[in-house]
Amino acid sequence: MSSIKRFVDIIISSFSLIILSPLLLITGIIIKVTMPGPLFFRQQRVGMHQKLFDILKFRSMKVDRSAEESFDFDKDEQRITTFGRLIRRLKIDELPQLLNVLKGDMSVVGPRPTIEQQVAEYDDHQRRRLDVKPGMTGLAQVNGNAHLTWEERIEYDIEYVDNHSLKLDVLILLKTVLIVLFGEGNFKKTERKVSKG
């Protein structure tokens, strides 16, 4: 399964980078014109088996080193730009992660990668979400995402770890496309019992 999934990741990320190159170029130009600072937002995240890597995103907020280094999310609303809000809504800011997928640090589908500070607080049950490569989208992202509690997100991630397959990946990708097109608010989370491990 892992070798097939890796092959599919390479095909999807390579093909997507080629097809989406005009959109990536236009996005990059607009960001450079409207927002001083780096084109990309880079942040160290924890991947499979706690391997650290730098995740890539198009920058959607004004540079504030102290806020970024201290993970001060309270300033996000002040920092985000109008164009940044748009590319977040359409998930365009996440597209540079196709390079992370091509490199092998991420998969197209899997639990979203988190920061070391969060991983340090995991118990043994929660740490199981690190048994697979992190993804650009995942089971939690198509079942409520921002409307979920952190505990619920982790449970969806572990559910994915226990049941992942190419069929499930395809279903998650299809639902991700629908969410991008019609918005997260039109897709309520599926009722489920949260396991306590």
N, C-alpha and C positions, 0 to 999 in steps of 0.2 A: 504493500500500500504506500509506504513512504517514498519509494523510488518512483512509482507512478504519479503520486501527488507532486513530487519535485519536477518531474517531466512536464506535467500540466501547468505548474507554476511558471516554468521557463517559457512555455509556448504562449500562455496568456499574457505574461508581463511583456515579453518581446513584441508580440502582435499589438498589444494595447499602446505601448510606447510609440510604435510606428504610426498607428492610426490616429492617436491623440496628439501627435507632435505639433500640429498647427494650434490646437487649443493650449497646449503647454507653453508654446512660444508666445502667444498673445497674452496669456495670463502673466507670464514672466515680465513682459514689456510693461504691462499696466502697473504691476507691482513696483517696478523700478521707477516709473514715472510719478506715481502717486505716493510712494512711501519710501523715505530715505532708509538706508540700512541694507542688510543682507537680503538676497532674494529668498533664501531658504531659512526656515526655522529648524535648527538641529537640536536634538535633546537625547541624552543617553537613556535608553530603556533596557529592560530585562527581557531576554528572549528565552528560547528553549533551554532547559537545564541551567537556567540562571546566567546564560552567556550575555554579556553586555554588548550593545551595539548602538550606533547613532541613527535615530529615526529621522527621516526627511519629510518636511511639509513645506508647502508654499507659505510664506509669511503672511498672516492675516491681521497682525497687530503691530502697532508702533513699537520700536525697540525700547525695552526697559530691562536692562541687565539684572538689576537688583530684584525685580519682580520675578524674572525668569529663574534666577538662581535660588530664590527662596520659595518658589512655587506659590506666589501670592496671586491667587485667582480672583481676589476681590477687585483688582485693578483691570480685569479683562474688559469690562464694559467701557471703560474710559479709553482703553488702548485700541480696541478693534476699529478698523476703518469700514467705510461703507462698502468698498469693494471686497474687503476681507469678510464681511458678513455674507455677501453674495456667494463667494467661493466656498464658504463653510456650509451654507445652505445646500449647495449643489455638490458638496463633497469634493470639489476640485482641488481644495487645499491638500487633500490626502493623496493625490495622484503621483507625486514624486516618490511615494513609497513603492511604486512599481520597480524602482531601482533597488530598493531594499529586498524586494522579492527576487529580482533577477540575481542579486548578489548571493542570496541564500539565507539572509538573516530573518526574513519573514516569508509567510505564505500568503496567497491571495485570500484564503479563508482560514480563520483561527481566532483564538482569544486575542483581544486587543492588548498590545504590549504596555506595561505600566512601568512606573519609576521605581528605583531601588527602595525608597522610603516606604512605599506601599507593600512591596514584596517582603520587606523585613518584618512586617506585622502579620504575615500569613501564618496560619496554623498548618499542620501537615495535610489536612484535607484541602485547603485552599491552594496549597503549593502544587497540587496536581495539575492546575491549569498551565503549569510550565512544562508539562510532559510533551507538548506539541509546539510547533513553531507558532509564534504570534501571527495574526492575520490583519489584512486591511479591513476586513469585515468579518463578522462572526454571528453566532447564534443569538448572543445578547443584543447585538446591534439591530437585528431584524425582529426583535420581540420586546421593543419598548425603549431600549438604549437609555437616553437621558431621563426617561420616566421611571427607570428601575432604580432600586436601592443598590448600593455597592454589593451587598450580600447576594441579591438576586442576580446581578451580573456575573458574579463568580460562579454561582450555581449553574447558570446557563453555560458558562465556559467549561465547567467540569462535565456537564452533560454532553457537550461537544466532544471532549476528550474521550469519553466512554463510548460514543456512538458515531464518531466521524467516519465518513465514507465519501466517495466521489458523488454519489446521489445526493447526499445531504449538502455537500459543497455547492452543487448545481442549484439546489432549492434555495440556499442562502444567497447565492449570487443573483438569482432571478428576483428574489424579494428585495434585495438591496437596490436593484435597478428601479423597481416600483417605488421604493421609498425616496430615491433621488428625484424621480419624476413627479411624484404626487405629495411628498412631504411626510415627515415622521408622524405628524398628528393624525394622519388617516390610517395608521396601523397601530392599533392598541396591542398591548402585550397580551400574550396568551396566558390564561390563568394556569398556575402550576403550584405545586406544593414545594416549598423551599426546603431542601434537605439540610439537616444540622450536622451531617457528617457522622 
